[in-house]
Amino acid sequence: MSARAAKTAKKPLRKTGRPPAARAPVADGQAAGWREALEASRGEGFGWSRAFGHRPVLLDETLEALAVRPGGLYVDATLGGGGHARAILGRLGPGGRLLGLDADGEPLEWARAWGGGDPRLRLERLNFAALGAFLEKSGLGPADGLLADLGLNSRQLGTAGRGFSFALDGPLDMRLDQGGGPTAAEVLGGWGEEALAEAFWRLGEERGARRLARLVAERRAAGPIGGTAELAALAEEALGRRGGRIHPATRMFMALRLAVNREIESLEAFLAGARGCLAAGGRLAVISFHSLEDRLVKVALRDEGSWRLLRRKAVKPSPGEIAANPRARSARLRAAEAV
Ligand SMILES: C[S@@+](CC[C@H](N)C(=O)[O-])C[C@H]1O[C@@H](n2cnc3c(N)ncnc32)[C@H](O)[C@@H]1O
């Protein structure tokens, strides 16, 4: 984590109560067979996005914030299941364009299935930290709107083989981009006990960070930790059941995922470059699910020389949306206009 993120990080948990819970996983296989499901659900509102297994959050609020102009250039920096992207496309006229990015290959494969024939849609496998450089190199020009809906899509979370979920036994991978970079197993095996404790605390806001890191260090001395189920059991052993609403492994898994993918660093780079990606009057919308990320967005948008806030406070999902989609509960949308 950079010095800026560390400064922005929430200090003691006592001050502000519970950190947000990670989104609950879906059962493995729930999102399987998406090609068939896509075919079956064409044209049925957002039924098609259920085929992938992800439901867009704060959709109406995001579209309102982006104020899509039919002839504009828009960037969805986090395609995922394509719920937001498809809604943006639906508001674009024949002259409009949408650039869709994801660091993970599967959302792009999915997007080619639902939108590949649309000449207004361009798809790129790219970390959004590199968006500024990409826009410059590609000559696409500054955008009229830019969306980042941070974190994981439900399909990633619900696929045991990706290793994101403590509820499903799988390998300790956790990489968004499986093409390279260290896995969660390598982080757990290679980082010092102090560094692990720091990550569990700073990124996961885990109060038992030291206890957890100590037990990880003890266990790995006897051999590598086998998989997500073994790691989840270790968290239970270190922290106890607590009787709380969330599993004791929740915060550790979130911290590991953020560390493996350097997600805070990517968000910082994205926020630093976002103004340069937009034309004057263009809109930025960021949805975060983690208080550390939300604070980084809030601080970045305070820069009055670059941004005019659309609303002072973050937009939260309605009780109706949370009831229909419990994963939306910790979502926060912040949006601003480029000045
Ligand atoms: C919450 S999902 C987006 C869901 C999407 N808005 C929808 O309606 O279906 C987040 C997506 O962002 C991708 N992602 C996360 N960090 C990224 C990064 N730094 N660069 C590009 N994509 C990223 C993940 O792979 C995931 O597919």
The ligand as an SDF file (V2000), in Angstrom:
LIG
                    3D

 27 29  0  0  0  0  0  0  0  0999 V2000
  -17.9800   -5.4950   -9.5430 C   0  0  0  0  0  0  0  0  0  0  0  0
  -17.4280   -6.1620  -11.0610 S   0  0  0  0  0  0  0  0  0  0  0  0
  -18.1660   -5.1130  -12.2580 C   0  0  0  0  0  0  0  0  0  0  0  0
  -19.5750   -5.4750  -12.5570 C   0  0  0  0  0  0  0  0  0  0  0  0
  -20.1840   -4.7490  -13.7120 C   0  0  0  0  0  0  0  0  0  0  0  0
  -20.2920   -3.3410  -13.4850 N   0  0  0  0  0  0  0  0  0  0  0  0
  -21.5350   -5.3290  -14.0500 C   0  0  0  0  0  0  0  0  0  0  0  0
  -22.5280   -4.5890  -14.0810 O   0  0  0  0  0  0  0  0  0  0  0  0
  -21.6330   -6.5300  -14.2830 O   0  0  0  0  0  0  0  0  0  0  0  0
  -15.7620   -5.6440  -11.0950 C   0  0  0  0  0  0  0  0  0  0  0  0
  -14.9720   -6.1240  -12.3010 C   0  0  0  0  0  0  0  0  0  0  0  0
  -13.8110   -5.3180  -12.3620 O   0  0  0  0  0  0  0  0  0  0  0  0
  -12.7050   -6.0970  -12.7090 C   0  0  0  0  0  0  0  0  0  0  0  0
  -11.5390   -5.4040  -12.1410 N   0  0  0  0  0  0  0  0  0  0  0  0
  -11.1910   -5.2720  -10.8510 C   0  0  0  0  0  0  0  0  0  0  0  0
  -10.0860   -4.5360  -10.7420 N   0  0  0  0  0  0  0  0  0  0  0  0
   -9.7340   -4.1660  -12.0040 C   0  0  0  0  0  0  0  0  0  0  0  0
   -8.6800   -3.3800  -12.5390 C   0  0  0  0  0  0  0  0  0  0  0  0
   -7.7360   -2.8230  -11.7600 N   0  0  0  0  0  0  0  0  0  0  0  0
   -8.6530   -3.1720  -13.8860 N   0  0  0  0  0  0  0  0  0  0  0  0
   -9.5990   -3.7280  -14.6890 C   0  0  0  0  0  0  0  0  0  0  0  0
  -10.5990   -4.5060  -14.2200 N   0  0  0  0  0  0  0  0  0  0  0  0
  -10.6650   -4.7130  -12.9020 C   0  0  0  0  0  0  0  0  0  0  0  0
  -12.9780   -7.4620  -12.1110 C   0  0  0  0  0  0  0  0  0  0  0  0
  -12.2980   -8.4710  -12.8340 O   0  0  0  0  0  0  0  0  0  0  0  0
  -14.5030   -7.5620  -12.2430 C   0  0  0  0  0  0  0  0  0  0  0  0
  -14.8680   -8.2440  -13.3980 O   0  0  0  0  0  0  0  0  0  0  0  0
  1  2  1  0
  2  3  1  0
  2 10  1  0
  3  4  1  0
  4  5  1  0
  5  6  1  0
  5  7  1  0
  7  8  2  0
  7  9  1  0
 10 11  1  0
 11 12  1  0
 11 26  1  0
 12 13  1  0
 13 14  1  0
 13 24  1  0
 14 15  1  0
 14 23  1  0
 15 16  2  0
 16 17  1  0
 17 18  1  0
 17 23  2  0
 18 19  1  0
 18 20  2  0
 20 21  1  0
 21 22  2  0
 22 23  1  0
 24 25  1  0
 24 26  1  0
 26 27  1  0
M  CHG  2   2   1   9  -1
M  END
$$$$
